[in-house]
Amino acid sequence: MTRTGFLGALALVLALGPAGSGAAAGAEPDCTAPTGPYQRPMEEALGRPVDGVQSPGDCAAVRRFQQDNGVEPADGYAGLATYRHLVAARARTDPNAEGRCPERDRLVTCVDLDRQILWVQESGTVVFAPVPIRSGRDSEETRPGLHSVYWRSKDHVSTLYDVPMPYAQFFDGGQALHGRTEGLFDGGGSAGCVNLAMDDAAALWDLLSLEDLVYVWGTKPGTAG
């Protein structure tokens, strides 16, 4: 599907909403969120007039996108969390279109630092759709390259930072794929781990096993790389 076709389809889905949702949508309170830092890309993606200024129609469209993609709060504000989910949604049709993640006849977890998304593929087929992540900050970047899961600790607590790392799957030294309950979209970065929303981390835990491959590439936006 072309980018134009995808955006049109996305706008149509958002306009129609889930089957039978008309009554619920009509009962929703007015959408009053202010202009967000990602207003323009959200307007473009949702088929709204692209002027970078929030309107009631923009707010309602962004809120519907948030509701459909599990973004909380679903308030119509075009913030970083909403934008990260948009990037993941755009990637779903073919996340490896540029062929950056190696295709193997086994599971490969693909960590795209450029787009801050993660997915899992096997023999070129996506078996875990793209989800937003948070990778390492400046001086503590997530290390690129081909790794493998060497240790799994479901209820792990960091011995270095004394913070929970639920569903931790270590792939390079102290760096792991793991869940995070807060701060995932605060604009900062991790200490090198790949942070996921708790539901995504739990689903990834159920999918992966020891020795499964993890491939990391790119540069987190806002870092020196």
C-alpha positions as CSV (number, residue, x, y, z in Angstrom):
1,M,0.0,0.0,0.0
2,T,1.3,3.5,-0.8
3,R,1.8,6.1,2.0
4,T,-1.1,8.1,0.6
5,G,-3.3,5.1,0.4
6,F,-2.4,4.2,4.0
7,L,-3.1,7.7,5.3
8,G,-6.5,7.7,3.5
9,A,-7.4,4.3,4.9
10,L,-6.4,5.4,8.4
11,A,-8.4,8.5,8.1
12,L,-11.4,6.5,7.0
13,V,-11.1,4.1,9.8
14,L,-10.8,6.9,12.3
15,A,-13.8,8.7,10.8
16,L,-16.0,5.6,11.0
17,G,-14.8,4.2,14.3
18,P,-15.6,0.7,15.6
19,A,-18.9,-0.8,14.6
20,G,-21.8,0.3,16.7
21,S,-19.8,3.2,18.3
22,G,-21.9,6.0,17.1
23,A,-24.0,6.3,20.2
24,A,-21.0,6.2,22.5
25,A,-19.2,8.8,20.5
26,G,-22.2,11.1,20.6
27,A,-22.2,10.9,24.4
28,E,-18.6,11.9,24.8
29,P,-17.8,15.2,26.4
30,D,-16.5,18.1,24.3
31,C,-12.8,17.7,23.2
32,T,-10.9,20.7,24.6
33,A,-7.2,19.7,24.5
34,P,-4.9,22.5,23.4
35,T,-2.5,22.4,20.5
36,G,0.2,19.7,21.0
37,P,3.8,19.5,19.9
38,Y,2.9,16.9,17.3
39,Q,-0.1,18.7,15.9
40,R,1.0,18.8,12.3
41,P,2.0,15.2,11.8
42,M,-1.2,14.1,13.5
43,E,-3.3,16.4,11.3
44,E,-1.6,15.0,8.2
45,A,-2.0,11.4,9.2
46,L,-5.7,11.8,10.2
47,G,-6.7,13.7,7.0
48,R,-7.3,17.0,8.8
49,P,-6.4,20.5,7.5
50,V,-2.7,20.8,8.3
51,D,-2.2,24.1,10.0
52,G,-0.6,23.1,13.3
53,V,-3.5,24.6,15.3
54,Q,-5.9,22.5,17.3
55,S,-9.6,22.7,16.4
56,P,-12.6,20.8,17.8
57,G,-12.5,18.5,14.7
58,D,-8.7,17.9,15.1
59,C,-9.2,17.1,18.8
60,A,-12.0,14.6,18.1
61,A,-9.9,12.9,15.4
62,V,-6.9,12.6,17.6
63,R,-9.0,11.3,20.5
64,R,-10.5,8.7,18.3
65,F,-7.0,7.6,17.2
66,Q,-6.0,7.4,20.9
67,Q,-9.0,5.3,21.8
68,D,-8.4,2.9,18.9
69,N,-4.7,2.5,19.7
70,G,-4.8,2.3,23.5
71,V,-3.2,5.7,24.2
72,E,-4.0,7.1,27.6
73,P,-5.3,9.6,28.4
74,A,-7.5,9.7,25.3
75,D,-8.0,13.4,25.5
76,G,-7.2,14.6,22.0
77,Y,-3.8,16.1,22.8
78,A,-1.2,15.5,20.2
79,G,1.7,14.7,22.5
80,L,4.7,12.4,22.3
81,A,2.8,9.2,23.4
82,T,0.2,9.7,20.6
83,Y,2.9,10.4,18.0
84,R,4.9,7.3,19.0
85,H,1.8,5.2,18.5
86,L,1.2,6.9,15.2
87,V,4.7,5.9,14.1
88,A,4.0,2.3,15.1
89,A,0.7,2.3,13.3
90,R,2.3,3.6,10.1
91,A,4.8,0.7,10.3
92,R,2.3,-2.1,10.6
93,T,1.8,-2.8,6.9
94,D,5.5,-3.5,6.3
95,P,7.8,-2.5,9.2
96,N,10.9,-4.0,7.4
97,A,10.3,-2.3,4.1
98,E,13.9,-1.0,4.0
99,G,15.3,-4.4,4.9
100,R,17.2,-3.2,7.9
101,C,16.3,-6.1,10.2
102,P,17.8,-9.5,9.1
103,E,15.4,-12.2,8.1
104,R,16.2,-15.6,9.7
105,D,14.3,-18.9,9.9
106,R,13.9,-18.2,13.6
107,L,12.5,-15.3,15.8
108,V,14.3,-12.0,15.4
109,T,13.3,-9.1,17.6
110,C,13.8,-5.9,15.5
111,V,14.6,-2.8,17.5
112,D,14.5,0.3,15.3
113,L,16.1,3.2,17.3
114,D,15.4,5.7,14.5
115,R,11.6,5.2,14.7
116,Q,11.6,4.0,18.4
117,I,9.6,0.9,17.5
118,L,10.0,-2.8,18.0
119,W,8.6,-5.8,16.2
120,V,9.3,-9.5,15.9
121,Q,9.6,-11.4,12.6
122,E,10.3,-15.0,11.6
123,S,11.4,-15.9,8.0
124,G,10.4,-12.4,7.0
125,T,6.9,-12.7,8.4
126,V,5.9,-10.3,11.2
127,V,4.6,-12.3,14.2
128,F,4.6,-9.4,16.7
129,A,3.3,-6.1,15.3
130,P,5.3,-2.9,15.8
131,V,4.9,-1.2,19.2
132,P,6.5,2.0,20.5
133,I,9.5,1.8,22.8
134,R,12.0,4.0,24.7
135,S,15.7,3.3,24.2
136,G,18.9,4.6,25.9
137,R,19.6,8.3,26.4
138,D,22.9,10.1,25.4
139,S,26.0,8.4,26.8
140,E,23.9,5.3,27.7
141,E,22.6,4.4,24.2
142,T,21.1,1.0,23.5
143,R,24.0,-0.8,21.9
144,P,23.5,-1.7,18.2
145,G,24.2,-5.0,16.6
146,L,23.0,-8.6,16.6
147,H,22.4,-10.0,20.0
148,S,20.5,-12.9,21.6
149,V,18.4,-13.3,24.7
150,Y,20.7,-14.8,27.3
151,W,18.8,-14.4,30.6
152,R,15.1,-13.9,31.4
153,S,13.8,-12.6,34.8
154,K,10.1,-12.0,35.0
155,D,10.0,-10.0,38.2
156,H,13.5,-8.5,38.0
157,V,14.6,-5.5,40.0
158,S,17.7,-3.6,38.9
159,T,20.7,-4.2,41.2
160,L,22.2,-0.9,39.9
161,Y,19.3,1.4,40.1
162,D,16.9,-0.5,42.5
163,V,14.0,-0.1,40.1
164,P,11.6,-2.7,38.8
165,M,12.3,-4.2,35.4
166,P,9.3,-6.5,34.9
167,Y,9.4,-9.1,32.1
168,A,13.2,-8.4,31.7
169,Q,14.8,-10.3,28.8
170,F,18.6,-9.5,28.7
171,F,20.3,-9.4,25.4
172,D,23.6,-7.5,25.9
173,G,25.3,-7.0,29.3
174,G,22.9,-5.2,31.5
175,Q,20.6,-4.1,28.7
176,A,17.3,-5.8,28.4
177,L,13.8,-5.6,26.9
178,H,11.5,-4.9,29.8
179,G,8.2,-3.2,30.8
180,R,7.9,0.2,32.4
181,T,4.9,1.5,34.2
182,E,5.7,5.2,33.9
183,G,7.9,7.6,32.0
184,L,7.8,5.7,28.8
185,F,6.9,8.8,26.8
186,D,8.4,11.6,28.9
187,G,10.8,12.6,26.2
188,G,13.9,11.2,28.0
189,G,15.6,7.9,27.6
190,S,16.5,4.8,29.5
191,A,19.9,3.8,30.9
192,G,20.3,1.6,27.8
193,C,17.4,-0.9,28.1
194,V,14.5,-1.1,25.7
195,N,11.4,0.0,27.6
196,L,8.0,-1.2,26.5
197,A,4.4,-0.6,27.8
198,M,3.6,-3.3,30.4
199,D,1.1,-5.2,28.1
200,D,3.6,-5.2,25.3
201,A,6.4,-6.4,27.5
202,A,4.2,-9.2,28.9
203,A,3.2,-10.3,25.3
204,L,6.8,-10.3,24.2
205,W,7.8,-12.4,27.3
206,D,5.3,-15.0,26.3
207,L,6.6,-15.1,22.7
208,L,10.4,-15.1,23.2
209,S,12.7,-17.7,24.6
210,L,16.4,-18.0,25.5
211,E,18.8,-17.6,22.5
212,D,16.2,-15.8,20.4
213,L,17.9,-13.1,18.4
214,V,17.6,-9.3,19.0
215,Y,18.8,-6.9,16.3
216,V,19.3,-3.2,17.2
217,W,20.1,-0.4,14.7
218,G,19.7,3.3,14.2
219,T,19.9,6.3,16.5
220,K,17.3,7.5,19.1
221,P,16.0,11.0,18.0
222,G,17.6,13.7,20.1
223,T,20.8,11.7,20.9
224,A,24.3,12.0,19.4
225,G,24.3,8.3,18.5
